[in-house]
């Protein structure tokens, strides 16, 4: 394969009547999950890209659009979020016979726009149009339970959630044009990390951490992608370069308003 010249390997027509809203690969890359306007979730065998085929029967239970899907890190569980205000968990160990597990997760008061598993797979994050982020203990998917209270701060619906590779930080993007970071080292006592990251001029549609965990990307309806450096020392180095070493307290407040001043350059 040549990343400079990508070519379509397969097209799956009519995967979901009305449109496909979400896709996610299983950790082993052999299965693709899709969610659609029809309120259904489907699994696809993609081990042979030129011979993609549906696996099992469509997963039904949601009563409105399915806009987010995510596999657990071990590939045994699938999470889905829907405009029916619920998230659901599915046992997909047997791809030919996937089945729902436990009860729908119903803490959100509006559409569930985003779902994401923590790296170890024991915690699920959900983001909703109700402007909140929720954390769930999914150690036993059949008995999922909320962890702590709702995480508030967004002034618009939450559109995307993403865990850092170490599982200690969660990022969320929203309709309020902002990205927020949450300390989830103790999921039952999660809290915001400082102020929101601002700069986007419209809805933030997706957030994602780099594998190293010290860089975050966000994209939005303002037609931009932004890269955020979460490594404080690295950020300070860049600021020192930008200011020519003249980082006065006043200049610090302008460039690093969320950090307390300290002599650096």
KERO-329879 format. One record per residue: residue in one letter; x, y, z of N, C-alpha, C in turn; residue number from 1. Coordinates in nm, 2 decimals, decimal comma. Example, Ala and Ser with C-alpha at 12.3 -4.5 7.8 and 13.67 -1.06 7.14 Angstrom:
<recs>
A|1,32|-0,57|0,78|1,23|-0,45|0,78|1,32|-0,33|0,78|1
S|1,28|-0,22|0,71|1,37|-0,11|0,71|1,29|0,00|0,79|2
</recs>
This chain:
<recs>
X|0,08|-0,12|0,00|0,00|0,00|0,00|0,09|0,12|0,00|1
X|0,03|0,23|-0,06|0,11|0,36|-0,07|0,02|0,47|-0,01|2
X|0,05|0,52|0,11|-0,03|0,62|0,17|-0,05|0,74|0,09|3
X|0,04|0,77|0,00|0,04|0,88|-0,09|-0,06|0,86|-0,20|4
X|-0,10|0,73|-0,23|-0,20|0,70|-0,33|-0,30|0,60|-0,28|5
X|-0,38|0,64|-0,19|-0,48|0,55|-0,14|-0,58|0,52|-0,25|6
X|-0,63|0,39|-0,25|-0,73|0,35|-0,34|-0,84|0,27|-0,27|7
X|-0,96|0,29|-0,31|-1,07|0,22|-0,25|-1,06|0,07|-0,27|8
X|-1,07|-0,01|-0,16|-1,06|-0,16|-0,17|-1,20|-0,22|-0,19|9
X|-1,30|-0,16|-0,13|-1,44|-0,21|-0,14|-1,54|-0,10|-0,11|10
X|-1,66|-0,12|-0,16|-1,77|-0,04|-0,14|-1,89|-0,13|-0,09|11
X|-1,95|-0,09|0,02|-2,06|-0,17|0,07|-2,19|-0,09|0,05|12
X|-2,26|-0,12|-0,06|-2,38|-0,04|-0,09|-2,50|-0,07|0,01|13
X|-2,57|0,04|0,04|-2,69|0,02|0,13|-2,66|-0,04|0,26|14
X|-2,55|0,00|0,32|-2,52|-0,06|0,45|-2,62|-0,02|0,55|15
X|-2,67|0,10|0,55|-2,78|0,15|0,63|-2,87|0,24|0,55|16
X|-3,00|0,20|0,54|-3,09|0,29|0,47|-3,09|0,43|0,54|17
X|-3,07|0,54|0,46|-3,07|0,67|0,51|-2,94|0,73|0,54|18
X|-2,84|0,64|0,56|-2,70|0,69|0,58|-2,63|0,62|0,69|19
X|-2,49|0,62|0,67|-2,40|0,56|0,78|-2,35|0,68|0,86|20
X|-2,36|0,67|0,99|-2,31|0,78|1,07|-2,18|0,76|1,15|21
X|-2,15|0,63|1,17|-2,03|0,60|1,26|-1,97|0,47|1,21|22
X|-1,84|0,46|1,23|-1,76|0,34|1,20|-1,65|0,32|1,30|23
X|-1,62|0,20|1,33|-1,51|0,17|1,42|-1,45|0,03|1,39|24
X|-1,32|0,02|1,38|-1,26|-0,11|1,36|-1,24|-0,18|1,50|25
X|-1,25|-0,31|1,50|-1,21|-0,39|1,61|-1,06|-0,38|1,63|26
X|-1,01|-0,41|1,75|-0,87|-0,40|1,78|-0,78|-0,48|1,69|27
X|-0,83|-0,60|1,65|-0,75|-0,69|1,56|-0,77|-0,65|1,41|28
X|-0,85|-0,55|1,38|-0,87|-0,50|1,24|-0,95|-0,59|1,15|29
X|-1,01|-0,70|1,21|-1,08|-0,79|1,13|-1,23|-0,76|1,11|30
X|-1,28|-0,68|1,20|-1,43|-0,65|1,20|-1,45|-0,50|1,20|31
X|-1,55|-0,46|1,12|-1,59|-0,32|1,12|-1,73|-0,31|1,18|32
X|-1,75|-0,21|1,27|-1,89|-0,19|1,31|-1,94|-0,06|1,25|33
X|-2,06|-0,05|1,22|-2,12|0,07|1,16|-2,25|0,10|1,23|34
X|-2,28|0,23|1,24|-2,41|0,27|1,30|-2,48|0,36|1,20|35
X|-2,61|0,36|1,20|-2,68|0,44|1,09|-2,80|0,51|1,13|36
X|-2,86|0,58|1,04|-2,98|0,65|1,05|-3,10|0,56|1,08|37
X|-3,08|0,44|1,04|-3,19|0,34|1,06|-3,20|0,29|1,20|38
X|-3,11|0,34|1,29|-3,11|0,30|1,43|-3,05|0,16|1,45|39
X|-2,99|0,10|1,35|-2,93|-0,03|1,37|-2,77|-0,02|1,37|40
X|-2,71|-0,13|1,42|-2,57|-0,14|1,42|-2,54|-0,27|1,34|41
X|-2,44|-0,26|1,26|-2,40|-0,38|1,18|-2,25|-0,41|1,19|42
X|-2,22|-0,54|1,18|-2,08|-0,59|1,19|-2,04|-0,64|1,05|43
X|-1,92|-0,61|1,01|-1,87|-0,65|0,88|-1,74|-0,72|0,89|44
X|-1,72|-0,83|0,82|-1,59|-0,90|0,81|-1,51|-0,83|0,71|45
X|-1,40|-0,77|0,75|-1,31|-0,69|0,66|-1,17|-0,75|0,65|46
X|-1,16|-0,88|0,69|-1,03|-0,94|0,68|-0,98|-0,94|0,54|47
X|-1,07|-0,95|0,44|-1,03|-0,94|0,30|-1,10|-0,82|0,25|48
X|-1,03|-0,71|0,24|-1,09|-0,58|0,20|-1,17|-0,58|0,07|49
X|-1,12|-0,67|-0,02|-1,19|-0,68|-0,15|-1,31|-0,77|-0,14|50
X|-1,34|-0,83|-0,02|-1,45|-0,92|-0,01|-1,52|-0,90|0,12|51
X|-1,55|-0,77|0,15|-1,63|-0,74|0,27|-1,76|-0,80|0,27|52
X|-1,80|-0,86|0,39|-1,93|-0,92|0,40|-1,99|-0,90|0,53|53
X|-2,13|-0,89|0,54|-2,19|-0,87|0,67|-2,17|-0,99|0,76|54
X|-2,17|-0,97|0,89|-2,15|-1,08|0,99|-2,27|-1,08|1,08|55
X|-2,34|-1,19|1,10|-2,45|-1,20|1,18|-2,57|-1,11|1,14|56
X|-2,66|-1,09|1,22|-2,78|-1,01|1,19|-2,76|-0,87|1,25|57
X|-2,82|-0,77|1,20|-2,81|-0,63|1,25|-2,85|-0,63|1,40|58
X|-2,78|-0,54|1,47|-2,81|-0,53|1,61|-2,92|-0,42|1,63|59
X|-3,03|-0,46|1,69|-3,14|-0,37|1,70|-3,17|-0,35|1,85|60
X|-3,24|-0,24|1,88|-3,27|-0,20|2,02|-3,28|-0,05|2,03|61
X|-3,19|0,02|1,96|-3,20|0,16|1,96|-3,32|0,20|1,88|62
X|-3,38|0,32|1,92|-3,50|0,36|1,85|-3,48|0,49|1,77|63
X|-3,36|0,53|1,75|-3,33|0,65|1,67|-3,18|0,63|1,62|64
X|-3,14|0,73|1,55|-3,01|0,73|1,48|-2,90|0,68|1,58|65
X|-2,81|0,60|1,53|-2,69|0,56|1,60|-2,57|0,64|1,54|66
X|-2,52|0,73|1,63|-2,41|0,82|1,58|-2,27|0,79|1,63|67
X|-2,26|0,69|1,71|-2,12|0,66|1,77|-2,11|0,51|1,80|68
X|-2,00|0,45|1,77|-1,97|0,31|1,80|-1,83|0,30|1,84|69
X|-1,80|0,21|1,93|-1,66|0,19|1,98|-1,64|0,05|2,03|70
X|-1,54|-0,02|1,99|-1,50|-0,15|2,05|-1,42|-0,13|2,18|71
X|-1,44|-0,22|2,27|-1,35|-0,23|2,39|-1,21|-0,27|2,34|72
X|-1,11|-0,24|2,42|-0,97|-0,28|2,38|-0,95|-0,42|2,36|73
X|-1,03|-0,51|2,43|-1,01|-0,66|2,40|-1,10|-0,71|2,29|74
X|-1,18|-0,62|2,23|-1,26|-0,65|2,12|-1,39|-0,74|2,15|75
X|-1,41|-0,76|2,28|-1,52|-0,84|2,32|-1,65|-0,77|2,34|76
X|-1,65|-0,64|2,35|-1,77|-0,56|2,38|-1,77|-0,44|2,28|77
X|-1,89|-0,41|2,24|-1,91|-0,29|2,15|-2,01|-0,20|2,22|78
X|-1,97|-0,07|2,22|-2,06|0,03|2,28|-2,11|0,12|2,17|79
X|-2,24|0,16|2,18|-2,31|0,24|2,08|-2,38|0,36|2,15|80
X|-2,38|0,47|2,08|-2,46|0,59|2,14|-2,56|0,63|2,03|81
X|-2,68|0,68|2,08|-2,79|0,70|1,99|-2,86|0,83|2,03|82
X|-2,94|0,88|1,93|-3,02|0,99|1,95|-3,15|0,96|2,03|83
X|-3,16|0,83|2,07|-3,27|0,79|2,16|-3,23|0,81|2,30|84
X|-3,12|0,89|2,33|-3,08|0,93|2,46|-3,01|0,82|2,54|85
X|-2,98|0,71|2,47|-2,92|0,59|2,55|-2,79|0,55|2,48|86
X|-2,70|0,49|2,56|-2,59|0,41|2,51|-2,62|0,27|2,54|87
X|-2,57|0,18|2,46|-2,59|0,04|2,48|-2,46|-0,04|2,47|88
X|-2,45|-0,16|2,53|-2,34|-0,24|2,53|-2,38|-0,38|2,46|89
X|-2,29|-0,43|2,38|-2,32|-0,55|2,31|-2,20|-0,65|2,32|90
X|-2,24|-0,77|2,35|-2,14|-0,88|2,35|-2,11|-0,93|2,21|91
X|-1,99|-0,90|2,16|-1,96|-0,94|2,02|-1,85|-1,04|2,02|92
X|-1,83|-1,12|2,12|-1,73|-1,22|2,12|-1,75|-1,32|2,01|93
X|-1,88|-1,36|1,99|-1,92|-1,44|1,88|-1,97|-1,35|1,77|94
X|-1,89|-1,31|1,67|-1,93|-1,21|1,57|-2,06|-1,26|1,50|95
X|-2,08|-1,39|1,49|-2,20|-1,43|1,42|-2,33|-1,43|1,50|96
X|-2,31|-1,41|1,63|-2,43|-1,41|1,72|-2,41|-1,30|1,82|97
X|-2,39|-1,17|1,78|-2,38|-1,06|1,88|-2,51|-1,05|1,95|98
X|-2,50|-1,00|2,08|-2,63|-0,98|2,16|-2,61|-0,87|2,25|99
X|-2,72|-0,80|2,29|-2,71|-0,70|2,39|-2,68|-0,75|2,53|100
X|-2,61|-0,67|2,61|-2,58|-0,71|2,74|-2,63|-0,60|2,84|101
X|-2,69|-0,64|2,95|-2,73|-0,54|3,05|-2,84|-0,45|2,99|102
X|-2,87|-0,35|3,07|-2,97|-0,25|3,04|-2,91|-0,13|2,97|103
X|-2,99|-0,06|2,89|-2,94|0,06|2,82|-2,89|0,16|2,93|104
X|-2,79|0,24|2,90|-2,74|0,34|2,99|-2,81|0,47|2,96|105
X|-2,88|0,51|3,07|-2,99|0,62|3,04|-2,96|0,75|3,12|106
X|-2,84|0,78|3,16|-2,82|0,90|3,24|-2,83|1,03|3,17|107
X|-2,81|1,03|3,04|-2,82|1,15|2,96|-2,96|1,19|2,93|108
X|-2,98|1,32|2,93|-3,12|1,38|2,91|-3,14|1,41|2,76|109
X|-3,05|1,38|2,67|-3,06|1,41|2,53|-2,97|1,31|2,45|110
X|-2,96|1,34|2,33|-2,88|1,25|2,24|-2,75|1,21|2,30|111
X|-2,71|1,08|2,29|-2,57|1,04|2,32|-2,49|1,05|2,19|112
X|-2,41|1,15|2,18|-2,33|1,17|2,06|-2,20|1,10|2,05|113
X|-2,14|1,05|2,16|-2,01|1,00|2,16|-1,99|0,89|2,27|114
X|-1,92|0,79|2,23|-1,88|0,68|2,33|-1,73|0,65|2,31|115
X|-1,66|0,62|2,42|-1,52|0,58|2,41|-1,48|0,50|2,53|116
X|-1,41|0,39|2,51|-1,35|0,31|2,62|-1,22|0,36|2,66|117
X|-1,19|0,35|2,79|-1,06|0,38|2,84|-0,97|0,27|2,80|118
X|-0,83|0,29|2,79|-0,74|0,19|2,74|-0,75|0,05|2,80|119
X|-0,78|0,05|2,93|-0,79|-0,08|3,00|-0,92|-0,15|2,98|120
X|-1,02|-0,07|2,93|-1,15|-0,13|2,90|-1,25|-0,14|3,01|121
X|-1,21|-0,09|3,13|-1,30|-0,10|3,25|-1,39|0,02|3,26|122
X|-1,36|0,13|3,19|-1,44|0,25|3,20|-1,48|0,30|3,06|123
X|-1,61|0,34|3,05|-1,67|0,39|2,93|-1,70|0,54|2,95|124
X|-1,67|0,62|2,86|-1,71|0,76|2,86|-1,82|0,78|2,76|125
X|-1,92|0,86|2,79|-2,03|0,90|2,70|-2,04|1,05|2,70|126
X|-2,07|1,11|2,59|-2,09|1,25|2,58|-2,22|1,28|2,51|127
X|-2,30|1,38|2,57|-2,43|1,40|2,52|-2,47|1,54|2,48|128
X|-2,58|1,55|2,41|-2,63|1,68|2,37|-2,68|1,76|2,49|129
X|-2,69|1,69|2,60|-2,73|1,76|2,73|-2,61|1,83|2,79|130
X|-2,50|1,84|2,72|-2,38|1,92|2,76|-2,30|1,85|2,87|131
X|-2,32|1,73|2,89|-2,25|1,66|2,99|-2,17|1,54|2,94|132
X|-2,07|1,50|3,02|-1,99|1,38|3,00|-2,02|1,29|3,12|133
X|-2,03|1,16|3,09|-2,06|1,06|3,19|-1,95|0,95|3,19|134
X|-1,92|0,90|3,30|-1,83|0,79|3,31|-1,90|0,67|3,37|135
X|-1,87|0,55|3,31|-1,94|0,43|3,35|-1,84|0,32|3,39|136
X|-1,87|0,24|3,49|-1,79|0,12|3,52|-1,85|0,01|3,44|137
X|-1,77|-0,04|3,34|-1,81|-0,15|3,26|-1,72|-0,27|3,28|138
X|-1,67|-0,29|3,39|-1,59|-0,40|3,42|-1,67|-0,53|3,40|139
X|-1,79|-0,53|3,44|-1,89|-0,63|3,40|-1,99|-0,56|3,31|140
X|-1,98|-0,58|3,18|-2,07|-0,51|3,09|-2,22|-0,53|3,12|141
X|-2,25|-0,65|3,18|-2,39|-0,68|3,21|-2,44|-0,60|3,33|142
X|-2,35|-0,54|3,40|-2,39|-0,46|3,52|-2,32|-0,33|3,52|143
X|-2,33|-0,26|3,41|-2,26|-0,13|3,40|-2,33|-0,03|3,50|144
X|-2,25|0,05|3,56|-2,30|0,15|3,65|-2,23|0,28|3,64|145
X|-2,30|0,39|3,67|-2,23|0,52|3,66|-2,12|0,54|3,76|146
X|-2,02|0,61|3,73|-1,91|0,65|3,82|-1,91|0,80|3,84|147
X|-1,93|0,83|3,97|-1,94|0,97|4,00|-2,06|1,04|3,94|148
X|-2,05|1,17|3,94|-2,16|1,25|3,88|-2,13|1,30|3,74|149
X|-2,22|1,37|3,68|-2,20|1,42|3,55|-2,09|1,52|3,55|150
X|-2,01|1,53|3,44|-1,91|1,62|3,42|-1,96|1,74|3,34|151
X|-1,96|1,86|3,40|-2,02|1,97|3,34|-1,92|2,08|3,31|152
X|-1,95|2,17|3,22|-1,86|2,27|3,18|-1,88|2,32|3,04|153
X|-1,92|2,22|2,95|-1,95|2,26|2,82|-2,08|2,34|2,82|154
X|-2,09|2,44|2,73|-2,21|2,53|2,72|-2,29|2,49|2,59|155
X|-2,25|2,38|2,54|-2,33|2,32|2,42|-2,31|2,17|2,43|156
X|-2,38|2,10|2,34|-2,37|1,96|2,34|-2,23|1,91|2,32|157
X|-2,20|1,79|2,38|-2,07|1,73|2,37|-2,08|1,64|2,25|158
X|-1,98|1,65|2,16|-1,99|1,58|2,03|-1,88|1,47|2,02|159
X|-1,78|1,47|2,10|-1,67|1,38|2,09|-1,60|1,36|2,23|160
X|-1,56|1,24|2,25|-1,48|1,21|2,37|-1,36|1,12|2,34|161
X|-1,25|1,13|2,40|-1,13|1,05|2,37|-1,04|1,04|2,49|162
X|-1,00|0,92|2,53|-0,91|0,90|2,64|-0,76|0,91|2,59|163
X|-0,68|0,97|2,68|-0,53|0,96|2,66|-0,49|0,82|2,67|164
X|-0,37|0,78|2,61|-0,33|0,64|2,61|-0,31|0,59|2,75|165
X|-0,27|0,67|2,85|-0,26|0,62|2,98|-0,39|0,61|3,06|166
X|-0,50|0,66|3,00|-0,63|0,65|3,06|-0,65|0,75|3,18|167
X|-0,56|0,84|3,20|-0,57|0,93|3,31|-0,64|1,07|3,28|168
X|-0,64|1,09|3,15|-0,70|1,22|3,10|-0,80|1,19|2,99|169
X|-0,91|1,26|2,99|-1,02|1,25|2,89|-1,03|1,38|2,83|170
X|-1,04|1,39|2,70|-1,07|1,51|2,62|-1,22|1,50|2,57|171
X|-1,28|1,62|2,56|-1,41|1,63|2,51|-1,42|1,75|2,42|172
X|-1,50|1,74|2,31|-1,52|1,85|2,22|-1,67|1,88|2,22|173
X|-1,70|2,01|2,19|-1,85|2,04|2,20|-1,89|2,15|2,10|174
X|-2,03|2,16|2,10|-2,09|2,26|2,02|-2,06|2,40|2,06|175
X|-2,00|2,42|2,18|-1,96|2,55|2,23|-1,83|2,60|2,18|176
X|-1,78|2,53|2,08|-1,65|2,56|2,01|-1,53|2,53|2,10|177
X|-1,55|2,46|2,21|-1,44|2,44|2,30|-1,40|2,29|2,32|178
X|-1,28|2,27|2,36|-1,22|2,14|2,40|-1,20|2,15|2,55|179
X|-1,24|2,04|2,62|-1,21|2,04|2,76|-1,13|1,91|2,80|180
X|-1,05|1,93|2,90|-0,97|1,81|2,95|-1,02|1,78|3,09|181
X|-1,02|1,65|3,12|-1,07|1,60|3,25|-0,97|1,51|3,31|182
X|-0,95|1,53|3,44|-0,87|1,44|3,52|-0,95|1,32|3,56|183
X|-0,93|1,20|3,50|-1,01|1,08|3,52|-0,92|0,97|3,58|184
X|-0,81|1,01|3,65|-0,72|0,91|3,71|-0,80|0,83|3,81|185
X|-0,89|0,90|3,88|-0,99|0,83|3,97|-1,12|0,86|3,91|186
X|-1,18|0,77|3,83|-1,30|0,80|3,75|-1,42|0,83|3,84|187
X|-1,42|0,79|3,96|-1,53|0,82|4,05|-1,52|0,96|4,11|188
X|-1,41|1,03|4,09|-1,39|1,16|4,14|-1,33|1,25|4,02|189
X|-1,37|1,23|3,91|-1,32|1,30|3,79|-1,35|1,45|3,81|190
X|-1,26|1,53|3,75|-1,27|1,68|3,76|-1,20|1,74|3,64|191
X|-1,24|1,87|3,62|-1,19|1,94|3,50|-1,04|1,98|3,53|192
X|-0,96|1,98|3,42|-0,83|2,03|3,42|-0,83|2,18|3,37|193
X|-0,84|2,27|3,46|-0,83|2,41|3,42|-0,94|2,46|3,33|194
X|-0,92|2,56|3,25|-1,02|2,62|3,16|-1,02|2,55|3,03|195
X|-1,13|2,58|2,95|-1,15|2,51|2,82|-1,04|2,56|2,73|196
X|-1,01|2,48|2,63|-0,92|2,51|2,52|-1,00|2,58|2,41|197
X|-0,97|2,70|2,38|-1,05|2,78|2,29|-0,97|2,82|2,17|198
X|-1,04|2,85|2,06|-0,97|2,88|1,94|-1,06|2,85|1,82|199
X|-1,13|2,74|1,83|-1,22|2,71|1,72|-1,34|2,81|1,72|200
X|-1,39|2,83|1,60|-1,49|2,93|1,58|-1,63|2,87|1,55|201
X|-1,64|2,74|1,56|-1,76|2,67|1,54|-1,75|2,53|1,62|202
X|-1,86|2,45|1,61|-1,86|2,32|1,68|-1,73|2,24|1,66|203
X|-1,68|2,19|1,77|-1,57|2,09|1,76|-1,63|1,96|1,74|204
X|-1,60|1,89|1,63|-1,66|1,77|1,59|-1,59|1,64|1,63|205
X|-1,46|1,65|1,66|-1,38|1,53|1,69|-1,26|1,57|1,77|206
X|-1,22|1,49|1,87|-1,09|1,51|1,94|-1,02|1,37|1,94|207
X|-0,89|1,38|1,94|-0,81|1,25|1,94|-0,67|1,28|2,00|208
X|-0,62|1,19|2,08|-0,49|1,19|2,14|-0,39|1,12|2,04|209
X|-0,27|1,17|2,04|-0,16|1,10|1,97|-0,12|0,99|2,06|210
X|-0,05|0,89|2,00|-0,01|0,77|2,08|0,07|0,80|2,21|211
X|0,15|0,91|2,20|0,24|0,95|2,31|0,16|1,01|2,43|212
X|0,04|1,06|2,40|-0,04|1,12|2,50|-0,02|1,27|2,53|213
X|0,09|1,33|2,47|0,12|1,47|2,50|0,08|1,56|2,39|214
X|0,01|1,51|2,29|-0,05|1,59|2,19|-0,19|1,56|2,16|215
X|-0,28|1,66|2,14|-0,42|1,64|2,12|-0,45|1,71|1,99|216
X|-0,54|1,64|1,91|-0,59|1,71|1,78|-0,74|1,73|1,80|217
X|-0,78|1,84|1,74|-0,93|1,87|1,74|-0,96|1,93|1,60|218
X|-1,08|1,89|1,56|-1,13|1,94|1,43|-1,27|2,00|1,45|219
X|-1,31|2,09|1,36|-1,44|2,15|1,38|-1,50|2,20|1,25|220
X|-1,63|2,25|1,27|-1,70|2,30|1,16|-1,65|2,43|1,10|221
X|-1,55|2,49|1,17|-1,48|2,61|1,12|-1,38|2,58|1,02|222
X|-1,38|2,45|0,97|-1,29|2,41|0,86|-1,14|2,40|0,91|223
X|-1,12|2,40|1,04|-0,98|2,39|1,08|-0,95|2,26|1,17|224
X|-0,83|2,23|1,17|-0,78|2,13|1,26|-0,68|2,20|1,35|225
X|-0,68|2,17|1,48|-0,59|2,23|1,57|-0,51|2,12|1,65|226
X|-0,38|2,15|1,67|-0,29|2,06|1,75|-0,26|2,13|1,88|227
X|-0,28|2,06|1,99|-0,26|2,11|2,12|-0,14|2,04|2,19|228
X|-0,05|2,11|2,24|0,06|2,05|2,32|0,03|2,04|2,46|229
X|0,03|1,92|2,52|-0,01|1,91|2,66|0,12|1,89|2,75|230
X|0,23|1,88|2,69|0,36|1,88|2,76|0,40|2,02|2,79|231
X|0,39|2,05|2,92|0,41|2,19|2,97|0,55|2,24|2,94|232
X|0,65|2,16|2,96|0,79|2,20|2,94|0,81|2,23|2,79|233
X|0,75|2,14|2,71|0,77|2,16|2,56|0,70|2,29|2,52|234
X|0,58|2,32|2,58|0,51|2,44|2,55|0,59|2,56|2,59|235
X|0,65|2,56|2,71|0,73|2,67|2,76|0,84|2,70|2,67|236
X|0,91|2,59|2,62|1,02|2,60|2,53|0,98|2,68|2,40|237
X|0,86|2,64|2,35|0,81|2,71|2,23|0,78|2,86|2,25|238
X|0,73|2,89|2,37|0,70|3,02|2,41|0,82|3,10|2,42|239
X|0,93|3,04|2,48|1,05|3,11|2,50|1,11|3,15|2,36|240
X|1,10|3,05|2,27|1,15|3,08|2,13|1,08|3,19|2,07|241
X|0,95|3,19|2,09|0,86|3,29|2,03|0,89|3,43|2,08|242
X|0,92|3,44|2,21|0,94|3,57|2,28|1,08|3,61|2,28|243
X|1,17|3,53|2,22|1,31|3,56|2,22|1,37|3,56|2,36|244
X|1,31|3,49|2,45|1,37|3,48|2,59|1,32|3,59|2,68|245
X|1,24|3,68|2,63|1,19|3,79|2,71|1,04|3,76|2,76|246
X|1,03|3,66|2,85|0,90|3,62|2,90|0,87|3,68|3,03|247
X|0,82|3,81|3,02|0,78|3,88|3,14|0,65|3,83|3,20|248
X|0,62|3,87|3,32|0,49|3,82|3,38|0,37|3,87|3,29|249
X|0,38|3,99|3,23|0,27|4,03|3,15|0,26|3,95|3,02|250
X|0,37|3,92|2,96|0,37|3,84|2,84|0,33|3,70|2,87|251
X|0,36|3,64|2,99|0,32|3,51|3,03|0,17|3,51|3,04|252
X|0,11|3,61|3,10|-0,04|3,61|3,12|-0,11|3,61|2,98|253
X|-0,04|3,67|2,88|-0,10|3,68|2,75|-0,09|3,54|2,68|254
X|0,02|3,47|2,69|0,05|3,35|2,62|0,01|3,22|2,69|255
X|0,02|3,23|2,83|-0,01|3,11|2,91|-0,10|3,14|3,02|256
X|-0,22|3,19|2,99|-0,31|3,24|3,10|-0,36|3,13|3,20|257
X|-0,35|3,00|3,16|-0,39|2,90|3,25|-0,28|2,85|3,35|258
X|-0,16|2,90|3,33|-0,05|2,85|3,42|0,00|2,96|3,50|259
X|0,03|2,94|3,63|0,09|3,04|3,72|0,23|3,08|3,67|260
X|0,26|3,20|3,68|0,39|3,25|3,63|0,51|3,19|3,71|261
X|0,62|3,16|3,63|0,74|3,12|3,70|0,85|3,16|3,60|262
X|0,96|3,21|3,65|1,08|3,25|3,56|1,12|3,13|3,48|263
X|1,13|3,14|3,35|1,15|3,03|3,27|1,27|3,05|3,17|264
X|1,26|3,15|3,09|1,36|3,17|2,98|1,49|3,22|3,03|265
</recs>
